[in-house]
């Protein structure tokens, strides 16, 4: 039997810019996720750098941080059994061109950089990412 898990999801600036937040939230809800908490925020570049610190040695790090801090985002705590795995499946591949039909990134993503959503890649990272945005959660 699987356990109820929490994962972090971010609706990224490209999706907010195109007013897709309600459509994307509906995707989560219709796929059995509960949005436990959410807030719309704007990160500074240094906050984005801190959030993506895990990627700081990668060539795309600076662009990633510029992008995440380029406009408002919606951060959400999603709850569901096997939330991390289920969210990764629902989001689809990082590159929307390679994402499966019916996934959020296939449906709404523009490019590998502007792929509309972020989701934690492990239970450990979910805990870290949730506490980054929601200080009172773990």
N, C-alpha and C positions, 0 to 999 in steps of 0.2 A: 504494500500500500504506500502510495506516495504522500509526502507531507506538504502542508501549506507553506509556501515560500514567498519571500518578498524579493522583488528585483527593481532596479531603477530603470526608468525609461525617460528619454529626453526627446521631445519634439523639437527639431532643430530649426534654425533661422529660415532656411529655404521653405519649409512647410508653413511656418507662421506667416511669412511674407505672402504666400499664396492662399492664406486663410483656410488651411487644411486641418487645423487642430481638432475641430469637432468630428470630421470624417475619420481621422486617425484614432481618436478616443473611442469612437463607435466600433472600430475594428477590434480594439482590445476588449471592449465590453461584450461584443457579439462572439468573441472567442473565449469567453469564460473568465476573463480577468476582472478583478475588482480594482478600481482606482482608489486606493486607500487615502492618499494625500496627493495634492498637486499645487503647484504655484508657478506663476509666470514671472520670470526674472530676466535681467540683462547682466551677463557676466562681463567683468573687465578682462582685458588680455591676461593680466597676471593671475586672475582666478581660473581662467581657462587653462593656463600653463600648469597651474597646480593640479587641476582636475585631470589633465592628460599627461601628468608627469611620467607615467608608466611608458609613454611613447617618446620621451624626450631625445632618445638617441636615434630615432627614425627620421628619414629625410622629409617626411610630410608633417612633422611635428609643428613647425612654425605656422604653416598654412592652416592646419587643423585648429590651432589656437586662435588665429585671426578669424577664421570662419565661425567658430563657436561663440566668439564674443562680438560678432558683426551685427547682431540683432537680438530681439527677445527670444527666449526659449521657454518651453514648459517642461518642468521636471515633475515626474510622477513616481510614486511608489505603487507598483502593481503587485497584487496578491493573487496567487493561484497555486494549485498543486504543481510541483515542478516548474515554477514560474520562470526561472532562468532559461531552462531548455525550451520551454514552450514559447517564450518571448523571442528567443533567437530564431526559432522556426518560423514564427509569424512575421518577424522583420524581414527575413530572407538574407541573401548574400550581400556583403558590403557594396559590391558593384551591382547597381540595379539591372544592368544588361545581363548579368549572370544569375539574378534572383529568380526563384521559381514563380510561376503564375500564381496569383492570389496572395502574394506576400505584400507587405506594406511598401517595401523598397521597390518592388517591381511596379506597383501601382502608382506611387507618388515620387519616387526618387528621380533626380535629374542626372546625377553623375556619381562616381565613386566618392567624391568629396561631399556633394550636396545630396545625401541619400535619405534625408527627411527625419530619420530616427536614430537614436543610440539606445543600446540596451546592455546591461551588465553581461560579461562573458563567463562569470562563475559566481557561485554563492559567496565566496570570500570577497570578490570585487563588488558584488551587490551590496554587501554590508558596508564596505568602505565608501562606495559611491553614495549610498543612501545617507550615511552620516555626514558626508561632504555638504549635501544640500539641505538635509533635515537634521539639524543638530540634536533634536530630542529623540531621534529614532536610532535603532541599531539593527 
